Amino acid sequence: MSFPTIHILVATTSGNTEYLADEVAALLEQQGLTSVMHYEPSYSELITEVTDQSIWLCCVASHGAGEYGDSMLDFSEQLSQQKPNLSPLKYAVIAVGDSCYDTYCQAGKDCDAMLQLLGATKLLDRLEIDMSCDDPIEKSSTWLPYFIQAL
Ligand SMILES: Cc1cc2nc3c(=O)[nH]c(=O)nc-3n(C[C@H](O)[C@H](O)[C@H](O)COP(=O)(O)O)c2cc1C
């Protein structure tokens, strides 16, 4: 059975989520899955390429008062302004944050809500990683088999 390519979109400011996304890509590769990294997701590139084979795995850190990490700020603003029809798309979200903030994992939650609003299909429930107490790689390794199963 062959799987389509997984596009990994990264929202990071200080690099933790980029590191995690790289580890996630390596874990996917170990399972025979191909991924393409988008460290600064390009709206025009990603939206033009959406087909019914498209899968996005959004790895989203929260910053500010629940804002997206810097690398995905432009992309998220364009998504919410232009509201493209994403009904062919399947996606999942890994939200990275710290539970000491009232806006815990807010950007990941917003990303999830936005993609659903635009008609995309959620493959499985969002993974939330609390950097104050979780081991991000361990938690992702437990979640990824369910993601793969849902593809
Ligand atoms: C200035 C600042 C603001 C933050 N704001 C939030 C927030 O609103 N919600 C949250 O869950 N985590 C927040 N965090 C925690 C970050 O999400 C966490 O440190 C994460 O590992 C950063 O990922 P990154 O290195 O990929 O940017 C904040 C961290 C900093 C330094």
The ligand as an SDF file (V2000), in Angstrom:
LIG
                    3D

 31 33  0  0  0  0  0  0  0  0999 V2000
    7.4310   34.9730   24.8400 C   0  0  0  0  0  0  0  0  0  0  0  0
    6.7670   33.6170   24.9100 C   0  0  0  0  0  0  0  0  0  0  0  0
    5.3940   33.5370   24.8120 C   0  0  0  0  0  0  0  0  0  0  0  0
    4.7520   32.2890   24.8850 C   0  0  0  0  0  0  0  0  0  0  0  0
    3.3850   32.2330   24.8010 N   0  0  0  0  0  0  0  0  0  0  0  0
    2.7630   31.0300   24.9010 C   0  0  0  0  0  0  0  0  0  0  0  0
    1.3440   30.9550   24.8460 C   0  0  0  0  0  0  0  0  0  0  0  0
    0.6330   31.9360   24.6940 O   0  0  0  0  0  0  0  0  0  0  0  0
    0.7750   29.7220   24.9460 N   0  0  0  0  0  0  0  0  0  0  0  0
    1.5150   28.5840   25.1150 C   0  0  0  0  0  0  0  0  0  0  0  0
    0.9290   27.5150   25.2300 O   0  0  0  0  0  0  0  0  0  0  0  0
    2.8700   28.6330   25.1690 N   0  0  0  0  0  0  0  0  0  0  0  0
    3.5080   29.8240   25.0640 C   0  0  0  0  0  0  0  0  0  0  0  0
    4.8690   29.8810   25.1150 N   0  0  0  0  0  0  0  0  0  0  0  0
    5.6410   28.6340   25.2790 C   0  0  0  0  0  0  0  0  0  0  0  0
    6.1750   28.1670   23.9290 C   0  0  0  0  0  0  0  0  0  0  0  0
    5.1330   27.6670   23.1170 O   0  0  0  0  0  0  0  0  0  0  0  0
    7.1990   27.0640   24.1570 C   0  0  0  0  0  0  0  0  0  0  0  0
    8.3360   27.6360   24.7940 O   0  0  0  0  0  0  0  0  0  0  0  0
    7.6180   26.3880   22.8810 C   0  0  0  0  0  0  0  0  0  0  0  0
    8.5540   25.3800   23.1720 O   0  0  0  0  0  0  0  0  0  0  0  0
    8.2090   27.3650   21.8860 C   0  0  0  0  0  0  0  0  0  0  0  0
    8.4070   26.6830   20.6800 O   0  0  0  0  0  0  0  0  0  0  0  0
    9.4180   27.1890   19.5730 P   0  0  0  0  0  0  0  0  0  0  0  0
   10.8250   27.0710   20.1710 O   0  0  0  0  0  0  0  0  0  0  0  0
    9.2390   26.2160   18.4750 O   0  0  0  0  0  0  0  0  0  0  0  0
    9.0990   28.5660   19.1950 O   0  0  0  0  0  0  0  0  0  0  0  0
    5.5190   31.1040   25.0480 C   0  0  0  0  0  0  0  0  0  0  0  0
    6.9170   31.2080   25.1350 C   0  0  0  0  0  0  0  0  0  0  0  0
    7.5330   32.4360   25.0680 C   0  0  0  0  0  0  0  0  0  0  0  0
    9.0410   32.5040   25.1590 C   0  0  0  0  0  0  0  0  0  0  0  0
  1  2  1  0
  2  3  1  0
  2 30  2  0
  3  4  2  0
  4  5  1  0
  4 28  1  0
  5  6  2  0
  6  7  1  0
  6 13  1  0
  7  8  2  0
  7  9  1  0
  9 10  1  0
 10 11  2  0
 10 12  1  0
 12 13  2  0
 13 14  1  0
 14 15  1  0
 14 28  1  0
 15 16  1  0
 16 17  1  0
 16 18  1  0
 18 19  1  0
 18 20  1  0
 20 21  1  0
 20 22  1  0
 22 23  1  0
 23 24  1  0
 24 25  2  0
 24 26  1  0
 24 27  1  0
 28 29  2  0
 29 30  1  0
 30 31  1  0
M  END
$$$$
